[in-house]
């Protein structure tokens, strides 16, 4: 799509930049998380919605991250 498709300079510049940069996955949107963790995450959120115990949810998240080896599976992404 030509950069001139966008009516304003901000989006035109963003379009040019987007074409010249390397695209990397977004860690914040879960693309780095292993499928097992994403499944556990959904379960944790569902339990939290019905019983909003913050400390329990934090403990479950920590356990799921260890159990599902989240840091090992996403280690390639983070700068050393």
Secondary structure, 3 states (H helix, E strand, C coil): CCHHHCCCHHHHHHHHHHHHCCCCCCHHHCCCCCHHHHHHHHHHHHHHHHCCCHHHHHHHHHHHHHHCCHHHHCCCCCCC
